[in-house]
C-alpha cells in the first residue's frame, strides 16, 4: 500500500508541477508579447515622475497610508503564524529515531495509510486516519517524532504552537485557526499530502465545561472556581469545525458548483448537470500535549483524533539505544565505549527522557572543557548527573560541630541503607552542600524495577529516618537537618495507609473524588483522618525503634563512615562499601 500511496502522492505532485510550468509559460509569453508590442509601436517604458508639486501632497498621502495601515492591522493579524518545513530541511527520518520504538512502529503504519490514501479509500473502502494525538511528559520526543514523520512521508510539514493562534483582536483567533487549515488544505492539493503539527494543543482545545471547582490549597475552606471564558469556548468550537472540514473545496470549485446549481434551476430534473464531489484532501493533523486529560472530549472522538499515542520515559533498553546514538555524535573517552559502562549509565538514568539524556552529555562535555579536556569521561558524566539532579556544589565552610553533625547524619543513612536496603546500590555519600541540602546519600536499585513490596517500602522509611536516629544515638538529640527526611518518611507511610492497603485497612483514600470537598493531596487526606494519622504514627514509630537497635549494634560502621566523610567530604560507589566492610572486618 505504501508503494501505491507514494505513486498517488507523486502523481498529484507531478500534476501540480506541470500546471505551474504551463502557468509560467503563459505568463512569460504574454509579458514577452506585450514588450514586443511596445517596441514595435515605438512606445518604450518611462520612469514615472512625481511632478513639481509632490512636496505639497506627499505628507498628506503618507498620513493617509499610515491611517489605512492602522485600520487594517486587525485584518493582518488574522494570518496563520505557522512555519512551513519542507522534507529536505528535516535532518532525521523515522529510521534514525531512537528510544521510541513502539511509537515509531505505530506512526509507520499510519504513514502507510496516509501515503496509500487512494488505494485505502477507493479499493478497500476505508477512511484514513486524519488526526493523531501525542501525549506524555515534556521532553519525551513528541515534536521530534512528528518531524521525522514529515521527513519519511516526503510532504510539507506545517508547525505551529497553539498559543500563537491567540490574538489581541476579537475574532482574529478563529481567523488564524481557519487560515492554518486553509493553508494545510492548499498544500495537500498541490503536494499530494501535508502534515500539520499543533504544539501544546491544550492552550486552545481545553474542556468547555462551564465551571470547575477545586479546593483551596491553603486549607482555609475557600473554593477556587475557574470559569471558561466565551473566547476560549470559541477557539475550541472553531477547532472542532475545521477538523470536520478537511475536504472543504477551494473557491473555484465552490463557484463551479454554484454555477451548476444556478443552471440546474432552469433545467428539468432528468436533464440536470450532476454536481462534482469535493476532492479528498490528504491531510494528517498531529497535536501534542502534556495535559491530555484537560482536552475537550469532542476532540478525542474518532473522526478527529483517531489515535492517541502515549510517550512515556524510555525503558532501560531504549535508554541504551539513545546513549549509543548520542555517543556516536559527541567527543568522549574510550572508557565510555565499554559495553558494561554504557549498560550502567542506562541503568543509572532511570526516569530520564531523551532530551534529559542529551542534555546530560552536553553538560558532561562542559565539565570536561572546564578541566582542560576536549572529551568527556565517566567521571564527567557522574559529576554532571549530580549537578543536574542535586545542584551545584556550594563552597561553604562548616563549623567543626556542624561538620561532625552532618557527617554523622549521612553516615546513619548509609548504614541503614547497607543493612536494610536489599537490592540497592550505594552511589554517592557526601557532606558537600548542594541547593538546600547540607549532605546526601544517593542510592538506587541494582536492577530496573517498577513495583515495590511492603518490606521494601518499610526499608525506604527506615533509610529516611536513619539520619535522625543517628543524631539522637550519638548526640542525645536531633537538630533541624532531618526535616526533609521526615517529610519523605511521612509521605511513604501515608501511601501505605491510604493507597497501598498495607496498614490493616483496604480502604483507599485515592477513591475520594476531587472537587470542592476533595483534595488531590493524599497525605493530607490520610493525616486529616484520626485513624489514618494513628496508623501513620505506628509505622513511623516501629521503624524508628528498629533503626535505634540497628545503629546501636553497628556504631563502629557509623563512626567509620563519619570519619571518612570528615576526611574526604565525599565517597562514591565502591568507596562507601569498602569503608563499611573494613569496619566490619575489624570486629574480628
ROLOKOL-504394 format. One record per residue (C-alpha): residue in three letters; x, y, z. Coordinates in Angstrom, 3 decimals, m for minus. Example, Ala and Ser with C-alpha at 12.3 -4.5 7.8 and 13.67 -1.06 7.14 Angstrom:
<nodes>
    aa          x          y          z
   ALA     12.300     m4.500      7.800
   SER     13.670     m1.060      7.140
</nodes>
This chain:
<nodes>
    aa          x          y          z
   UNK      0.000      0.000      0.000
   UNK      2.873      2.372      0.814
   UNK      4.362      1.953     m2.684
   UNK      0.999      2.597     m4.306
   UNK      0.466      5.542     m1.972
   UNK      3.794      7.114     m2.905
   UNK      2.719      6.764     m6.537
   UNK     m0.529      8.568     m5.667
   UNK      1.360     11.391     m3.946
   UNK      3.865     11.610     m6.804
   UNK      1.038     11.738     m9.370
   UNK     m0.588     14.719     m7.631
   UNK      2.768     16.453     m7.242
   UNK      3.643     15.894    m10.906
   UNK      0.277     17.278    m11.979
   UNK      0.885     20.371     m9.861
   UNK      4.376     20.790    m11.345
   UNK      3.060     20.656    m14.913
   UNK      0.333     23.137    m14.076
   UNK      2.961     25.523    m12.710
   UNK      5.085     25.151    m15.841
   UNK      2.142     25.901    m18.132
   UNK      1.222     28.895    m15.995
   UNK      4.801     30.181    m16.139
   UNK      4.993     29.695    m19.919
   UNK      1.685     31.527    m20.422
   UNK      2.682     34.412    m18.152
   UNK      6.109     34.858    m19.757
   UNK      4.562     34.579    m23.232
   UNK      2.001     37.325    m22.534
   UNK      4.629     39.572    m20.986
   UNK      7.015     38.981    m23.893
   UNK      4.247     39.757    m26.395
   UNK      3.443     42.972    m24.558
   UNK      7.105     44.037    m24.643
   UNK      7.280     43.368    m28.389
   UNK      4.104     45.408    m28.873
   UNK      5.633     48.382    m27.022
   UNK      8.834     48.013    m29.004
   UNK      7.158     47.814    m32.432
   UNK      4.894     50.806    m31.692
   UNK      7.888     52.886    m30.557
   UNK      6.355     53.322    m27.109
   UNK      9.161     52.479    m24.642
   UNK      8.765     52.391    m20.877
   UNK      9.494     55.603    m18.964
   UNK     10.139     56.159    m15.282
   UNK      7.186     57.840    m13.528
   UNK      7.631     61.476    m12.487
   UNK      6.233     62.938     m9.284
   UNK      5.732     66.424    m10.698
   UNK      6.755     69.801     m9.295
   UNK      4.103     69.856     m6.514
   UNK      4.954     66.482     m4.912
   UNK      6.320     68.180     m1.787
   UNK      2.803     69.523     m1.079
   UNK      0.725     66.362     m1.338
   UNK      3.347     63.775     m0.244
   UNK      2.865     64.358      3.551
   UNK     m0.905     64.027      3.160
   UNK     m0.527     60.759      1.262
   UNK      1.873     59.396      3.887
   UNK     m0.647     60.248      6.632
   UNK     m3.485     58.570      4.733
   UNK     m1.405     55.437      4.166
   UNK     m0.496     55.305      7.877
   UNK     m4.159     55.624      8.900
   UNK     m5.190     52.868      6.453
   UNK     m2.460     50.573      7.778
   UNK     m3.539     51.167     11.376
   UNK     m7.157     50.407     10.500
   UNK     m6.113     47.262      8.612
   UNK     m3.888     45.978     11.444
   UNK     m6.579     43.622     12.868
   UNK     m7.017     42.105      9.397
   UNK     m3.296     41.442      9.103
   UNK     m3.321     39.634     12.456
   UNK     m5.749     37.058     11.075
   UNK     m2.991     35.288      9.131
   UNK     m1.786     31.979     10.482
   UNK      1.682     32.293     12.100
   UNK      2.682     28.744     11.169
   UNK      6.091     27.676      9.901
   UNK      6.309     25.536      6.750
   UNK      9.125     22.980      6.865
   UNK      9.968     21.081      3.690
   UNK     11.068     17.420      3.889
   UNK     14.560     18.263      2.645
   UNK     15.006     20.678      5.566
   UNK     14.479     17.942      8.182
   UNK     17.600     16.010      9.166
   UNK     16.203     12.899     10.882
   UNK     13.736     10.380      9.482
   UNK     11.947      7.539     11.221
   UNK     14.848      5.147     10.619
   UNK     17.118      7.362     12.768
   UNK     14.649      7.740     15.654
   UNK     15.959      6.057     18.816
   UNK     14.213      5.313     22.103
   UNK     10.698      5.462     20.610
   UNK     10.354      2.000     19.124
   UNK      6.652      1.404     19.821
   UNK      5.602      4.918     18.813
   UNK      7.706      4.804     15.646
   UNK      6.126      1.500     14.592
   UNK      2.639      2.942     15.073
   UNK      3.331      6.079     13.047
   UNK      4.853      3.960     10.267
   UNK      1.552      2.123      9.981
   UNK     m0.263      5.442      9.974
   UNK      2.027      6.757      7.227
   UNK      1.381      3.652      5.141
   UNK     m2.314      4.537      5.124
   UNK     m1.588      8.251      4.694
   UNK      0.553      7.645      1.617
   UNK     m1.783      4.979      0.279
   UNK     m4.923      7.032      0.815
   UNK     m6.231      6.491     m2.729
   UNK     m5.895      2.702     m2.522
   UNK     m7.285      2.608      1.005
   UNK    m10.327      4.724      0.062
   UNK    m11.149      3.612     m3.468
   UNK    m10.237     m0.083     m3.384
   UNK    m10.738     m1.010      0.271
   UNK    m13.474      1.480      1.140
   UNK    m11.723      2.668      4.313
   UNK    m11.359      6.094      5.851
   UNK     m7.714      7.047      6.528
   UNK     m6.755      8.495      9.880
   UNK     m6.960     12.264      9.886
   UNK     m5.607     13.061     13.356
   UNK     m3.134     11.672     15.909
   UNK     m2.692     12.976     19.447
   UNK      0.765     12.727     21.002
   UNK      0.532     12.865     24.788
   UNK      3.094     12.430     27.519
   UNK      5.585     14.223     29.775
   UNK      7.779     17.035     28.405
   UNK     10.922     16.049     26.550
   UNK      9.805     12.550     25.531
   UNK     10.157     13.148     21.766
   UNK      6.683     14.174     20.595
   UNK      7.790     17.052     18.348
   UNK     10.881     15.123     17.254
   UNK      8.815     12.161     16.039
   UNK      6.331     14.413     14.242
   UNK      9.155     15.991     12.214
   UNK     10.559     12.556     11.429
   UNK      7.119     11.599     10.107
   UNK      7.149     14.540      7.708
   UNK     10.635     13.569      6.532
   UNK      9.533      9.982      5.970
   UNK      6.354     10.961      4.137
   UNK      8.106     13.495      1.909
   UNK      5.342     16.079      2.241
   UNK      5.279     19.635      3.657
   UNK      5.164     19.969      7.440
   UNK      3.269     22.909      8.993
   UNK      4.405     23.607     12.546
   UNK      2.611     25.952     14.929
   UNK      2.418     26.434     18.665
   UNK     m1.181     26.616     19.881
   UNK     m0.669     29.861     21.897
   UNK      0.378     31.538     18.613
   UNK     m3.239     31.244     17.423
   UNK     m4.373     33.671     20.111
   UNK     m4.738     37.301     19.086
   UNK     m5.414     40.531     20.947
   UNK     m8.134     41.370     18.401
   UNK    m11.566     39.881     18.974
   UNK    m12.410     37.221     16.407
   UNK     m8.910     37.012     14.973
   UNK     m8.038     33.855     16.922
   UNK    m10.688     31.934     14.999
   UNK     m9.474     33.570     11.796
   UNK     m5.934     32.315     12.453
   UNK     m7.206     28.783     13.009
   UNK     m9.180     28.943      9.753
   UNK     m6.138     30.316      7.939
   UNK     m3.948     27.474      9.229
   UNK     m6.318     24.772      7.991
   UNK     m6.843     26.609      4.688
   UNK     m3.098     26.600      4.082
   UNK     m2.959     22.923      5.067
   UNK     m5.647     22.016      2.512
   UNK     m3.952     24.073     m0.195
   UNK     m0.586     22.372      0.296
   UNK     m2.253     18.947      0.379
   UNK     m3.881     19.613     m3.019
   UNK     m0.598     20.791     m4.530
   UNK      1.842     18.311     m2.985
   UNK     m0.345     15.228     m2.700
   UNK     m0.434     15.462      1.084
   UNK      0.501     17.662      4.040
   UNK      1.112     17.148      7.752
   UNK      0.082     19.769     10.308
   UNK      1.516     19.813     13.814
   UNK     m0.011     21.812     16.688
   UNK      2.214     22.032     19.761
   UNK      0.577     22.362     23.211
   UNK     m2.946     21.990     21.827
   UNK     m4.407     22.218     25.340
   UNK     m3.940     26.009     25.038
   UNK     m6.834     26.154     22.530
   UNK     m8.550     22.790     22.982
   UNK     m9.352     22.789     26.682
   UNK    m12.539     21.320     28.100
   UNK    m15.567     23.582     27.505
   UNK    m17.094     22.724     30.895
   UNK    m18.716     25.871     32.244
   UNK    m17.500     25.744     35.848
   UNK    m14.717     23.819     37.501
   UNK    m14.393     23.949     41.287
   UNK    m11.381     22.812     43.277
   UNK    m10.418     23.143     46.942
   UNK     m8.122     25.893     48.092
   UNK     m4.593     24.639     48.728
   UNK     m4.338     26.721     51.913
   UNK     m6.934     24.551     53.646
   UNK     m8.947     27.591     54.794
   UNK    m12.201     26.294     53.351
   UNK    m12.269     28.535     50.295
   UNK    m13.261     27.096     46.934
   UNK    m11.470     28.262     43.782
   UNK    m13.738     28.378     40.732
   UNK    m12.337     28.503     37.209
   UNK    m14.829     29.570     34.564
   UNK    m14.066     29.039     30.891
   UNK    m14.441     32.327     29.036
   UNK    m16.581     32.603     25.876
   UNK    m13.392     33.321     23.911
   UNK    m11.883     30.010     24.987
   UNK    m15.061     28.165     24.036
   UNK    m14.995     29.860     20.633
   UNK    m11.471     28.596     19.982
   UNK    m12.495     25.027     20.735
   UNK    m15.589     25.331     18.545
   UNK    m13.566     26.701     15.632
   UNK    m11.010     23.914     16.008
   UNK    m13.762     21.280     16.009
   UNK    m15.353     22.767     12.891
   UNK    m12.087     22.933     10.975
   UNK    m11.157     19.354     11.881
   UNK    m14.506     18.299     10.445
   UNK    m13.972     20.350      7.262
   UNK    m10.771     18.828      5.849
   UNK    m12.431     18.328      2.452
   UNK    m13.771     21.864      2.087
   UNK    m13.420     22.678     m1.662
   UNK    m11.442     25.727     m2.883
   UNK    m13.221     28.834     m4.137
   UNK    m13.013     27.772     m7.805
   UNK    m14.833     24.534     m7.055
   UNK    m17.409     26.381     m4.991
   UNK    m18.042     28.874     m7.834
   UNK    m18.368     25.987    m10.283
   UNK    m20.875     24.262     m8.008
   UNK    m22.896     27.452     m7.629
   UNK    m22.929     27.966    m11.399
   UNK    m24.104     24.390    m11.969
   UNK    m26.749     24.844     m9.289
   UNK    m27.963     28.056    m10.971
   UNK    m28.141     26.350    m14.373
   UNK    m29.947     23.341    m12.929
   UNK    m32.608     25.690    m11.633
   UNK    m33.751     26.176    m15.242
   UNK    m33.481     22.545    m16.331
   UNK    m35.926     19.663    m15.808
   UNK    m34.895     17.046    m13.213
   UNK    m33.857     14.464    m15.822
   UNK    m31.611     16.919    m17.710
   UNK    m29.736     18.459    m14.781
   UNK    m25.940     18.545    m14.658
   UNK    m24.531     16.337    m11.893
   UNK    m22.583     18.226     m9.249
   UNK    m18.952     17.238     m8.687
   UNK    m17.973     15.676     m5.359
   UNK    m15.377     17.551     m3.309
   UNK    m11.849     16.278     m3.839
   UNK    m10.263     14.406     m0.938
   UNK     m7.587     16.392      0.908
   UNK     m4.802     14.077      2.044
   UNK     m4.167     15.719      5.421
   UNK     m2.777     14.332      8.646
   UNK     m3.082     16.537     11.727
   UNK     m0.829     15.809     14.696
   UNK     m1.205     17.519     18.055
   UNK      0.984     17.280     21.140
   UNK      0.127     17.970     24.773
   UNK      1.328     17.263     28.295
   UNK     m2.236     17.558     29.645
   UNK     m4.466     15.291     27.565
   UNK     m6.906     14.909     30.461
   UNK     m7.866     18.586     30.099
   UNK     m8.775     18.413     26.405
   UNK    m12.383     18.686     25.286
   UNK    m13.958     15.266     24.805
   UNK    m15.258     16.210     21.353
   UNK    m11.660     16.489     20.115
   UNK    m10.865     12.928     21.135
   UNK    m13.657     11.139     19.331
   UNK    m12.988      9.059     16.172
   UNK    m13.019     11.227     13.079
   UNK    m10.979     13.952     14.724
   UNK     m8.090     12.488     16.697
   UNK     m8.441      8.857     15.675
   UNK     m5.369      7.642     17.533
   UNK     m3.767      8.600     20.841
   UNK     m0.087      7.761     21.341
   UNK      1.368      7.986     24.832
   UNK      5.038      8.924     25.111
   UNK      6.449      7.557     28.343
   UNK     10.001      7.886     29.626
   UNK     12.295      5.409     27.841
   UNK     12.910      1.924     29.194
   UNK     16.431      0.726     30.005
   UNK     16.780     m0.853     26.551
   UNK     15.609      2.368     24.877
   UNK     17.941      4.452     27.030
   UNK     20.810      2.236     25.942
   UNK     19.915      2.886     22.293
   UNK     19.809      6.614     22.995
   UNK     23.184      6.525     24.759
   UNK     24.749      4.749     21.772
   UNK     23.138      7.290     19.446
   UNK     24.417     10.326     21.369
   UNK     27.890      8.868     21.993
   UNK     28.390      8.428     18.260
   UNK     27.964     12.173     17.887
   UNK     29.823     13.551     20.929
   UNK     33.526     13.515     21.795
   UNK     34.207     11.005     24.569
   UNK     36.994      8.982     26.164
   UNK     37.453      5.370     25.100
   UNK     36.335      4.436     28.613
   UNK     32.745      5.281     27.584
   UNK     32.900      2.781     24.714
   UNK     32.905     m0.123     27.142
   UNK     29.644     m2.064     26.950
   UNK     29.412     m2.527     30.729
   UNK     29.878      1.208     31.321
   UNK     27.085      2.088     28.911
   UNK     24.807     m0.522     30.484
   UNK     25.446      1.041     33.883
   UNK     24.703      4.521     32.509
   UNK     21.436      3.212     31.027
   UNK     20.549      1.817     34.448
   UNK     21.551      4.934     36.399
   UNK     19.485      7.243     34.178
   UNK     16.139      5.648     35.082
   UNK     13.371      8.209     34.515
   UNK     15.426     10.299     32.058
   UNK     13.751     11.482     28.871
   UNK     15.655     11.663     25.543
   UNK     16.091     15.415     25.986
   UNK     17.429     14.939     29.508
   UNK     19.932     12.337     28.307
   UNK     21.267     14.582     25.559
   UNK     21.455     17.492     27.981
   UNK     23.370     15.300     30.463
   UNK     26.058     14.556     27.884
   UNK     26.229     18.206     26.823
   UNK     26.814     19.193     30.437
   UNK     29.441     16.447     30.728
   UNK     31.303     17.999     27.791
   UNK     31.224     21.350     29.580
   UNK     32.699     19.713     32.694
   UNK     35.486     18.248     30.552
   UNK     36.204     21.639     28.974
   UNK     36.408     23.277     32.413
   UNK     39.015     20.672     33.335
   UNK     41.069     21.387     30.212
   UNK     39.997     18.351     28.168
   UNK     38.193     18.112     24.836
   UNK     36.369     14.840     25.501
   UNK     34.193     13.669     28.373
   UNK     34.862     10.661     30.559
   UNK     32.775      8.688     33.061
   UNK     33.637     10.968     35.995
   UNK     32.444     13.967     33.986
   UNK     29.105     12.222     33.388
   UNK     28.748     11.418     37.102
   UNK     29.553     14.997     38.107
   UNK     27.124     16.412     35.546
   UNK     24.431     13.985     36.730
   UNK     24.851     15.048     40.358
   UNK     24.789     18.694     39.358
   UNK     21.606     18.265     37.319
   UNK     19.765     16.267     39.974
   UNK     21.034     17.893     43.171
   UNK     22.513     21.243     42.177
   UNK     25.952     22.792     42.073
   UNK     28.486     22.297     44.832
   UNK     28.424     25.290     47.155
   UNK     31.802     26.102     48.740
   UNK     30.602     26.732     52.295
   UNK     32.789     26.298     55.390
   UNK     31.160     24.254     58.157
   UNK     31.975     24.813     61.796
   UNK     33.573     21.777     63.409
   UNK     30.359     20.860     65.220
   UNK     28.251     21.227     62.055
   UNK     30.712     19.147     60.053
   UNK     30.588     16.311     62.575
   UNK     26.773     16.530     62.829
   UNK     26.229     16.415     59.061
   UNK     28.730     13.580     58.630
   UNK     27.067     11.568     61.421
   UNK     23.631     12.199     59.911
   UNK     24.651     10.993     56.436
   UNK     26.585      8.041     57.892
   UNK     23.365      6.965     59.641
   UNK     21.518      6.969     56.315
   UNK     24.251      4.918     54.625
   UNK     24.466      2.380     57.463
   UNK     20.725      1.678     57.403
   UNK     20.748      1.508     53.587
   UNK     23.584     m1.031     53.648
   UNK     21.926     m3.392     56.124
   UNK     18.230     m2.986     55.195
   UNK     18.247     m1.820     51.582
   UNK     18.323     m5.213     49.910
   UNK     18.874     m4.982     46.159
   UNK     20.019     m1.364     46.376
   UNK     23.326      0.129     45.299
   UNK     25.021      2.913     47.253
   UNK     26.133      5.535     44.744
   UNK     27.232      8.752     46.495
   UNK     27.669      9.745     50.137
   UNK     28.558     13.399     50.592
   UNK     28.663     16.271     53.079
   UNK     29.111     18.882     50.332
   UNK     26.280     21.426     50.310
   UNK     24.052     21.385     47.229
   UNK     20.987     23.626     46.990
   UNK     19.125     23.280     50.304
   UNK     20.825     20.014     51.271
   UNK     23.828     20.018     53.606
   UNK     24.661     16.434     52.613
   UNK     23.209     13.490     50.743
   UNK     23.056      9.768     50.236
   UNK     22.278      8.743     46.651
   UNK     21.223      5.120     46.243
   UNK     19.283      3.206     43.607
   UNK     18.060     m0.216     42.571
   UNK     20.609     m2.665     41.247
   UNK     18.052     m3.629     38.581
   UNK     15.343     m1.511     36.949
   UNK     12.081     m2.153     38.762
   UNK      8.571     m0.727     38.658
   UNK      6.905     m2.183     41.762
   UNK      7.700     m2.276     45.493
   UNK      6.821     m4.714     48.277
   UNK      5.803     m3.737     51.781
   UNK      9.218     m4.780     53.101
   UNK     10.948     m2.518     50.582
   UNK      8.764      0.469     51.442
   UNK      9.400     m0.046     55.146
   UNK     13.125     m0.192     54.368
   UNK     12.830      3.114     52.480
   UNK     11.158      4.686     55.535
   UNK     13.917      3.293     57.731
   UNK     16.617      4.745     55.466
   UNK     14.905      8.150     55.573
   UNK     14.834      8.067     59.399
   UNK     18.435      6.835     59.685
   UNK     19.923     10.320     59.904
   UNK     17.582     11.470     62.679
   UNK     18.222      8.341     64.768
   UNK     21.993      8.622     64.264
   UNK     21.926     12.150     65.676
   UNK     19.913     11.003     68.691
   UNK     22.176      7.982     69.313
   UNK     25.451      9.940     69.100
   UNK     24.415     13.396     70.371
   UNK     21.399     12.657     72.560
   UNK     19.113     14.844     70.425
   UNK     18.413     15.665     66.778
   UNK     18.734     19.003     65.028
   UNK     16.930     20.662     62.137
   UNK     18.641     18.533     59.492
   UNK     16.081     15.669     59.367
   UNK     13.187     17.940     58.307
   UNK     13.099     16.789     54.674
   UNK     13.736     13.171     55.732
   UNK     10.657     13.256     57.974
   UNK      8.600     14.634     55.100
   UNK      9.659     11.767     52.839
   UNK      9.081      9.126     55.515
   UNK      5.638     10.544     56.352
   UNK      4.662     10.558     52.680
   UNK      5.643      6.892     52.259
   UNK      3.818      5.867     55.429
   UNK      0.687      7.773     54.329
   UNK      0.741      5.967     50.973
   UNK      0.982      2.638     52.793
   UNK     m2.122      3.586     54.803
   UNK     m4.240      5.420     52.239
   UNK     m3.240      3.992     48.878
   UNK     m1.416      0.653     49.053
   UNK     m3.598     m1.123     51.629
   UNK     m0.543     m2.139     53.679
   UNK     m1.609     m0.914     57.120
   UNK     m4.505     m3.188     58.113
   UNK     m7.215     m1.469     56.061
   UNK     m8.162     m1.864     52.410
   UNK     m9.949      1.499     52.241
   UNK     m8.282      3.713     49.609
   UNK     m8.205      7.454     50.135
   UNK     m7.487      7.799     46.420
   UNK    m11.141      6.936     45.812
   UNK    m12.227     10.315     47.205
   UNK    m13.392     12.401     44.254
   UNK    m11.619     15.654     43.585
   UNK    m13.687     18.797     43.803
   UNK    m14.956     21.270     46.415
   UNK    m14.918     18.595     49.149
   UNK    m11.910     16.577     47.969
   UNK     m8.216     17.315     47.822
   UNK     m5.546     15.985     45.495
   UNK     m3.130     15.647     48.417
   UNK     m3.190     12.000     49.563
   UNK     m1.022     12.744     52.608
   UNK     m3.442     15.482     53.640
   UNK     m6.404     13.143     53.310
   UNK     m4.753     10.462     55.436
   UNK     m3.495     12.800     58.152
   UNK     m6.845     14.593     58.325
   UNK     m8.417     11.296     59.392
   UNK     m7.751     10.424     63.045
   UNK     m7.486      6.689     62.393
   UNK     m5.255      7.232     59.351
   UNK     m2.929      9.528     61.277
   UNK     m2.696      6.963     64.092
   UNK     m1.677      4.253     61.613
   UNK      0.991      6.528     60.079
   UNK      2.432      7.216     63.530
   UNK      2.530      3.495     64.298
   UNK      4.505      2.789     61.127
   UNK      6.990      5.598     61.790
   UNK      7.469      4.644     65.445
   UNK      8.013      0.994     64.568
   UNK     10.677      1.815     62.007
   UNK     12.394      4.257     64.350
   UNK     12.633      1.605     67.071
   UNK     14.019     m0.812     64.503
   UNK     16.727      1.660     63.437
   UNK     17.731      2.510     67.011
   UNK     18.564     m1.144     67.618
   UNK     20.379     m1.392     64.278
   UNK     22.590      1.661     64.827
   UNK     23.384      0.725     68.423
   UNK     24.591     m2.631     67.165
   UNK     26.638     m1.060     64.329
   UNK     28.062      2.075     65.957
   UNK     31.512      1.215     64.545
   UNK     30.155      1.319     60.988
   UNK     28.587      4.755     61.551
   UNK     31.839      6.040     63.065
   UNK     33.909      4.672     60.167
   UNK     31.671      6.355     57.577
   UNK     31.581      9.576     59.606
   UNK     35.378      9.759     59.850
   UNK     35.777      9.004     56.131
   UNK     33.355     11.805     55.245
   UNK     35.099     14.273     57.526
   UNK     38.400     13.402     55.886
   UNK     37.297     13.284     52.222
   UNK     33.936     15.148     52.035
   UNK     32.528     12.666     49.511
   UNK     32.518      8.900     48.935
   UNK     31.496      7.443     45.575
   UNK     30.328      3.931     44.733
   UNK     32.688      1.222     45.975
   UNK     34.370      3.636     48.397
   UNK     31.248      3.525     50.586
   UNK     31.056     m0.279     50.619
   UNK     34.805     m0.623     51.166
   UNK     34.648      1.643     54.225
   UNK     31.795     m0.401     55.705
   UNK     33.489     m3.745     55.003
   UNK     36.734     m2.571     56.607
   UNK     34.799     m1.598     59.733
   UNK     33.045     m4.982     59.820
   UNK     36.309     m6.842     59.263
   UNK     37.975     m5.020     62.178
   UNK     35.462     m6.609     64.601
   UNK     37.267     m9.920     64.254
</nodes>
